[in-house]
Amino acid sequence: MVVLQLGSCIEEIDFENEIFENALVIDATITNEDKQHEIFLSRTFQFEDIDPNPESNATVKVIGNGTIYEFKEEKAGRYVSQSTFQALPNVDYQLQISASNGRNYSSSPIQLTPITQIDALYAVRETNDDGANGMSMYVDTFDPTGNSKYYRYEYEETFKVEPPSFVSQDLVEDFHPIDLDDPCEGRCSVKFVFRSQDKRICYRTETSQGINLTNSTGFAEDRVSRF
């Protein structure tokens, strides 16, 4: 008789960077929304590190149509324009940054991409690949000029939370004058009281976290359907 004994083990490998470049990472999106725009600066970080390092004490500005828009650091690595502005069509915009180490960075002058209206935004109830039943949000757009091609979507959603079971009363201690002969010291009884605030229905607002990108470069027309 032959007996085979099979076993397996997992050996942890401690990875370390052999070559590392301390580069500046710029996250900036300037749109045609009239608002205070935000720019995020950080430094690349090594594989064994957990979080990126925000870049502080930098000078950040956007130049467009002869106007300089200054940005101020509101928190570490987060720079907010000091005034509201919007990117206008046919105007060159350039981002200029002076980092804390004295190095200067600038983008190439670039214009606002063509504005494409959303034709339809709708919800469909369906089941995802994991078998979970829920709602999917879809968007349709079409650019008859064929100049847009690339699309990025961000969203803000507010949804209503209402629990299936709700009790409008709280259970609290019913205080009584303390009797020295009372071993409970007047705290042995409880009572129901109605809540001062109706907490059955709540609302929560969240913004999109991922980068939602699509393009129409592989199609005969500049159309996005059911994205």
Buried (B, 14 or more C-beta within 10 A) or exposed (E): EEEEEEEEEEEEEEEEEEEEEEEBBBEBEBBEEEEBBBBBBBBEBEEEEEEBBBBBEBBBBBBBEEEEBEBEBEEEBBBBBEEEBEBEEEBEBEBBBBBEEEEEBEEEEBEBBEEBEEEEEEEEEEEEEEEEEEEEEEBBBBBEEBEBBEBEBEEEEEEEEEEEEEEEEEEEEEEEEEEEEEEEEEEEEEEEEEEEEEEEEEEEEEEEEEEEEEEBEEEEEBBBEEB
